[in-house]
């Protein structure tokens, strides 16, 4: 059994359902200590995190990731915390998201610092157990800690599962921002047979909602698709057929490009509602800024590594949800790329990753280290 596969199995066998690390990080830090890393164990609230560093010079290249996993669900073919290889696939919760990546990072790093003990720059690790949960006491707190102590980060590779059809075919060089809104529109409750004595909030909402849906928020750009507005929930009524409701509640989300700001989107939504003369209240929750790493040193190093190992040209993408890159890029002013295994089974029953992909991913990470620090 290869070192990468064994470490992946060791990590997967720990039931570290968010936000509980349960010893995963100790497995990682024990190995990093053996090759000369200095470790800062950082606990914020109930969340375990660590910062590790090898070297004291620039540029600073950081591996970032998380040891927590989502709940397992039911009806797995194998025990989700007893990693099992079947037909060349490693099954278990966290194989793809993202304990397989963590194992590949460690083995690539061990090999690199052995082969290049006097490498230029520094290697860092920024690891949390709070990525799959609220993400309050995890990466964002570690980034603030590093910022406060004056620790710069030049390049950061997040091991999120970015690949689509084969390892390395897609890497994320940015993510859209995320803005949530919860709108309550006020009407007047009444008898359905006497509409002139009531004011139906659903009817009031319809033209305003149509305006929000039809609005072109921006046109996107070379890296981002246009900003998307989507309604996720609508609730109104008492559950009977003869009462006009007194209010309607809707929840919606913007996934927005770098052409917009969350402040600007909030104002435009409220302007549209005000145009229709509505009585309403709205609560906003901004959960992530957009970030972008244009083509440059980090992107080139990653693309070259994938080409060397897999002989394919990676596609740059900013699609998908959010990741902890949304904290690392703005707080630490770092170039950030996400590159990891296939995402086809993440958060699913029977999550799995190819054993060969784990080996190749370790080699890709090793080549990236060489491209930047050798």
C-alpha positions in Angstrom: 0.0 0.0 0.0 1.3 3.4 -0.9 2.1 6.1 1.7 -0.6 8.4 0.3 -3.3 5.7 0.3 -2.4 4.6 3.8 -2.6 8.2 5.2 -5.9 8.8 3.3 -7.3 5.6 5.0 -6.0 6.7 8.4 -7.7 10.1 8.0 -11.0 8.7 6.6 -11.3 6.1 9.4 -11.7 9.0 11.9 -15.4 10.1 12.1 -14.6 13.8 12.0 -18.1 15.1 11.3 -18.1 18.9 11.3 -16.9 20.6 13.4 -15.2 17.7 15.2 -11.6 17.0 14.2 -11.2 14.0 16.5 -7.4 13.7 15.9 -7.1 14.1 12.1 -5.0 17.2 12.5 -2.7 15.4 15.0 -2.0 12.8 12.3 -1.0 15.6 10.0 1.1 17.7 12.4 3.0 14.7 13.7 4.2 14.0 10.2 5.0 17.6 9.4 7.0 18.0 12.6 9.2 15.1 11.5 10.2 17.0 8.4 11.0 20.2 10.2 7.7 22.2 10.3 6.8 24.5 13.2 3.3 24.0 14.4 0.8 26.5 15.9 -2.3 24.7 17.2 -5.1 27.2 17.0 -8.4 26.5 18.7 -11.2 29.1 18.3 -14.4 28.3 20.2 -14.8 24.5 19.8 -13.0 24.4 16.5 -9.5 22.9 16.0 -7.2 24.5 13.5 -3.5 24.6 12.9 -0.9 26.7 11.1 2.4 25.0 10.1 5.4 26.5 8.4 8.7 25.3 7.0 11.2 28.0 6.2 11.3 31.7 6.9 11.7 33.3 3.4 9.5 34.4 0.6 7.6 33.5 -1.4 5.2 31.7 1.0 3.3 28.8 -0.6 0.4 27.4 1.5 -1.7 24.2 1.3 -5.1 24.9 2.8 -7.9 22.5 3.6 -10.3 20.9 6.1 -10.5 17.8 8.2 -14.2 17.9 8.9 -16.7 16.0 6.7 -20.5 16.2 6.2 -22.8 13.7 7.9 -22.8 10.3 6.2 -26.5 9.7 5.5 -27.7 6.1 5.1 -27.6 3.0 2.8 -23.8 3.0 2.1 -22.5 -0.1 0.4 -19.5 0.0 2.9 -19.0 1.5 6.3 -18.3 5.2 5.5 -15.6 5.3 8.2 -14.0 2.0 7.3 -12.2 3.0 4.1 -12.5 0.2 1.5 -10.9 -0.2 -1.9 -13.2 -1.8 -4.5 -12.1 -2.1 -8.1 -9.5 0.6 -7.7 -11.8 3.0 -6.0 -11.4 4.1 -2.3 -14.8 4.4 -0.6 -15.5 6.4 2.6 -16.7 9.7 3.8 -14.2 12.4 3.0 -12.3 10.5 0.3 -12.9 13.3 -2.2 -13.9 16.1 0.1 -11.2 16.3 1.2 -9.1 13.9 3.1 -7.7 12.4 0.0 -6.3 15.8 -0.9 -4.8 16.2 2.6 -3.0 12.9 2.3 -1.6 13.9 -1.1 -0.5 17.3 0.3 1.4 15.6 3.2 3.2 13.0 1.1 4.1 15.5 -1.6 5.5 17.9 1.0 7.5 15.2 2.8 9.1 14.2 -0.5 9.8 17.8 -1.5 11.5 18.9 1.6 13.6 15.7 1.6 14.6 16.2 -2.1 15.1 20.0 -1.6 16.1 20.7 2.0 17.4 24.1 1.1 14.3 25.1 -1.0 13.6 28.8 -1.5 10.7 30.5 0.2 8.5 28.8 2.7 5.8 26.1 2.8 2.7 26.6 5.0 -0.4 24.6 6.0 -3.7 26.3 7.0 -6.0 23.5 8.2 -9.4 23.8 9.8 -12.2 21.5 11.0 -15.0 24.1 10.4 -15.3 24.3 6.6 -18.4 22.1 6.2 -20.2 23.9 9.1 -20.8 27.5 10.0 -17.2 28.4 9.0 -17.1 31.0 11.9 -14.2 29.7 14.0 -12.2 28.1 11.2 -10.2 29.5 8.3 -11.4 33.0 8.7 -10.1 33.1 12.3 -6.8 31.6 11.3 -6.4 34.2 8.5 -7.1 37.0 11.0 -4.5 35.4 13.3 -1.9 35.3 10.5 -2.8 38.8 9.4 -2.4 40.2 13.0 1.0 38.5 13.4 2.2 39.9 10.0 2.5 36.6 8.3 2.2 37.1 4.6 1.0 34.4 2.1 1.8 34.7 -1.5 0.3 31.6 -3.0 -2.4 29.2 -1.6 -3.6 25.9 -3.0 -6.9 24.7 -1.6 -7.4 21.0 -2.0 -11.1 21.2 -2.8 -12.4 18.6 -5.3 -12.3 20.7 -8.5 -12.0 18.1 -11.2 -14.9 17.0 -13.4 -14.2 14.1 -15.7 -10.5 13.4 -15.0 -8.0 14.5 -12.4 -6.8 18.0 -13.1 -9.1 18.8 -16.0 -10.6 21.8 -14.1 -9.1 24.1 -11.5 -10.9 26.9 -9.7 -9.1 30.3 -9.9 -11.9 32.1 -8.3 -15.4 31.9 -6.8 -18.5 34.0 -7.0 -19.7 35.9 -4.0 -22.8 34.8 -2.1 -25.5 37.1 -0.8 -28.7 35.8 0.9 -31.9 37.8 1.5 -35.0 37.1 3.6 -37.9 39.3 2.5 -41.2 39.8 4.4 -43.8 41.7 2.4 -46.7 43.1 4.4 -50.3 43.0 3.3 -53.6 42.9 5.2 -55.3 39.7 6.2 -59.0 39.3 5.3 -61.9 37.1 4.1 -61.3 35.7 0.7 -64.9 36.8 -0.3 -64.2 40.4 0.7 -61.0 41.3 -1.1 -61.7 45.0 -1.0 -61.3 44.8 2.8 -57.9 43.1 2.6 -54.7 43.6 0.7 -53.2 40.4 -0.7 -49.4 40.4 -0.3 -49.0 37.6 -2.8 -50.6 39.8 -5.5 -48.5 42.7 -4.4 -45.3 40.6 -4.6 -45.9 39.3 -8.1 -44.9 42.4 -10.2 -42.0 43.2 -7.9 -40.8 39.6 -8.0 -41.1 39.7 -11.8 -38.9 42.8 -11.8 -36.3 41.2 -9.7 -36.2 38.1 -11.9 -36.0 40.1 -15.1 -33.3 42.4 -13.8 -29.9 42.1 -15.5 -27.6 42.6 -12.5 -24.4 42.6 -14.5 -22.9 40.9 -17.6 -20.1 39.0 -15.9 -16.6 39.1 -17.3 -13.9 36.9 -18.8 -13.7 34.8 -15.6 -17.2 35.1 -14.1 -20.7 34.4 -15.5 -23.3 37.1 -15.0 -24.7 37.5 -11.5 -27.6 35.1 -10.8 -30.7 35.9 -8.7 -32.6 32.8 -7.5 -35.6 32.4 -5.2 -35.3 29.4 -2.9 -38.4 29.6 -0.7 -41.8 31.2 -0.7 -44.2 31.0 2.3 -47.6 32.5 2.9 -51.1 31.7 4.0 -52.8 30.1 7.0 -53.4 26.7 5.3 -57.0 27.3 4.5 -58.7 28.5 1.3 -60.9 31.3 2.6 -58.3 33.6 4.2 -56.2 36.2 2.4 -52.8 36.1 4.1 -51.4 39.1 5.9 -47.8 38.6 4.7 -45.6 36.7 2.3 -42.1 35.6 3.0 -39.5 34.8 0.4 -35.8 33.7 0.6 -33.4 34.3 -2.2 -29.8 34.2 -3.1 -27.3 36.1 -5.3 -24.3 34.3 -6.7 -22.5 37.4 -7.9 -19.5 38.2 -10.1 -16.7 40.6 -9.4 -18.6 43.1 -11.5 -21.0 43.7 -8.6 -20.8 44.3 -4.9 -23.1 43.0 -2.2 -23.9 46.6 -1.1 -24.8 47.5 -4.7 -27.1 44.5 -5.0 -28.8 45.2 -1.8 -29.6 48.7 -2.8 -30.9 47.7 -6.2 -33.2 45.2 -4.7 -34.6 47.7 -2.3 -35.0 50.3 -5.1 -37.1 47.8 -7.1 -39.3 47.1 -4.1 -39.7 50.8 -3.3 -40.7 51.5 -6.9 -43.7 49.3 -6.3 -44.6 51.1 -3.1 -44.4 48.0 -0.9 -44.3 47.7 2.8 -41.6 45.2 3.7 -38.7 44.3 5.8 -35.6 42.5 4.6 -32.7 40.8 6.3 -29.4 40.3 4.5 -26.7 37.8 5.1 -23.5 38.2 3.1 -21.7 34.8 3.2 -18.8 35.3 0.8 -16.9 37.8 -1.3 -16.0 36.9 -4.9 -12.3 36.3 -5.4 -10.2 35.9 -8.5 -6.6 34.8 -9.2 -5.8 35.9 -12.8 -3.3 34.0 -14.9 0.1 34.4 -13.3 2.7 32.6 -11.3 0.4 30.3 -9.3 -2.0 29.4 -12.1 0.9 28.7 -14.4 2.7 26.5 -11.8 -0.5 24.5 -11.3 -1.3 24.1 -15.0 2.3 23.1 -15.8 2.2 20.5 -13.0 -1.1 19.0 -14.3 0.4 18.9 -17.9 3.5 17.2 -16.6 1.6 14.5 -14.7 -1.6 14.0 -16.7 -0.6 15.4 -20.1 -3.8 17.5 -20.2 -4.5 21.2 -20.3 -6.6 22.4 -17.3 -9.6 24.6 -17.7 -9.9 27.6 -15.4 -13.3 27.9 -13.8 -15.1 30.1 -11.2 -18.3 28.0 -11.1 -19.7 26.1 -8.1 -20.4 27.1 -4.6 -18.1 28.8 -2.1 -14.9 27.6 -0.4 -12.6 28.9 2.3 -10.7 30.6 -0.5 -13.3 33.4 0.1 -11.5 34.2 3.3 -7.9 33.5 2.3 -7.8 35.7 -0.8 -9.2 39.0 0.7 -7.8 38.7 4.2 -4.3 37.6 3.3 -4.2 39.1 -0.1 -3.0 35.8 -1.6 -3.3 34.2 -5.0 -5.6 31.3 -4.5 -6.3 28.2 -6.7 -8.4 25.2 -5.9 -7.1 21.9 -7.3 -8.2 18.5 -6.2 -9.9 15.2 -7.1 -13.1 14.5 -9.0 -16.2 16.1 -7.4 -18.8 13.6 -8.8 -19.5 11.9 -5.4 -18.9 14.6 -2.8 -21.5 14.8 0.0 -23.1 11.7 -1.5 -23.6 8.2 -0.2 -20.7 6.0 -1.4 -18.3 8.9 -1.8 -15.2 7.6 -3.5 -12.0 8.5 -5.2 -9.7 6.6 -7.6 -6.7 5.2 -5.8 -4.6 6.1 -8.9 -5.9 9.6 -8.7 -4.6 9.9 -5.2 -1.1 8.9 -6.3 -1.3 11.3 -9.3 -2.6 14.1 -7.1 0.4 13.7 -4.7 2.7 13.9 -7.8 0.9 17.1 -9.1 1.3 18.8 -5.7 5.0 17.8 -5.7 5.4 19.3 -9.1 3.7 22.5 -8.0 6.1 22.8 -5.1 9.0 22.3 -7.5 7.7 24.9 -9.9 7.4 27.5 -7.3 10.0 26.8 -4.6 12.8 24.5 -6.1 
